[in-house]
Amino acid sequence: MLKKSIITALTIGIAFSLREYFSTGNIRWISSVLFAMIIFAFYFLWEWAKEPYDWHKKKR
């Protein structure tokens, strides 16, 4: 789950940076890195929330 989240965030971050580079000629690194971190956090929480909680765990 973590590896998939990192790969997704890096892919979207690189694509966002390349789009910005080709449209304006320079890259604003702070916004690109921040955008990739937000995508990582959102995707990680999305994948984490899809796994059901096991309510029938043994109680200690």
Secondary structure per residue as TSV (DSSP state, phi and psi in degrees):
chain	resnum	aa	ss	phi	psi
A	1	M	-	360.0	-42.4
A	2	L	H	-68.8	-42.3
A	3	K	H	-63.1	-41.9
A	4	K	H	-65.3	-37.7
A	5	S	H	-66.8	-41.1
A	6	I	H	-66.0	-44.7
A	7	I	H	-63.0	-42.0
A	8	T	H	-63.4	-45.4
A	9	A	H	-65.0	-41.7
A	10	L	H	-65.3	-41.5
A	11	T	H	-62.5	-46.8
A	12	I	H	-67.9	-39.1
A	13	G	H	-63.6	-41.9
A	14	I	H	-67.2	-42.4
A	15	A	H	-62.3	-41.6
A	16	F	H	-63.6	-41.7
A	17	S	H	-66.6	-42.6
A	18	L	H	-64.9	-40.4
A	19	R	H	-61.9	-42.2
A	20	E	H	-66.8	-39.3
A	21	Y	H	-64.9	-44.6
A	22	F	H	-74.5	-25.2
A	23	S	H	-86.5	-37.0
A	24	T	H	-114.0	-18.2
A	25	G	S	94.1	-8.6
A	26	N	S	-142.7	166.8
A	27	I	-	-119.7	129.2
A	28	R	-	-88.9	101.2
A	29	W	H	-67.2	-35.0
A	30	I	H	-63.7	-46.2
A	31	S	H	-68.9	-35.5
A	32	S	H	-67.0	-45.3
A	33	V	H	-68.6	-41.3
A	34	L	H	-62.7	-41.7
A	35	F	H	-61.7	-43.4
A	36	A	H	-64.8	-38.1
A	37	M	H	-67.4	-38.5
A	38	I	H	-66.4	-42.1
A	39	I	H	-62.1	-42.6
A	40	F	H	-59.6	-49.1
A	41	A	H	-62.9	-44.3
A	42	F	H	-64.0	-46.2
A	43	Y	H	-68.4	-38.6
A	44	F	H	-62.5	-45.4
A	45	L	H	-66.5	-35.4
A	46	W	H	-62.4	-47.5
A	47	E	H	-67.1	-37.4
A	48	W	H	-65.9	-38.6
A	49	A	H	-73.4	-21.1
A	50	K	H	-74.5	-21.4
A	51	E	S	-80.7	125.1
A	52	P	-	-71.9	149.4
A	53	Y	-	-82.2	138.1
A	54	D	-	-87.1	101.3
A	55	W	T	-78.6	-12.2
A	56	H	T	-106.0	36.8
A	57	K	-	-70.1	153.6
A	58	K	-	-67.6	134.0
A	59	K	-	-87.2	142.4
A	60	R	-	-80.3	360.0
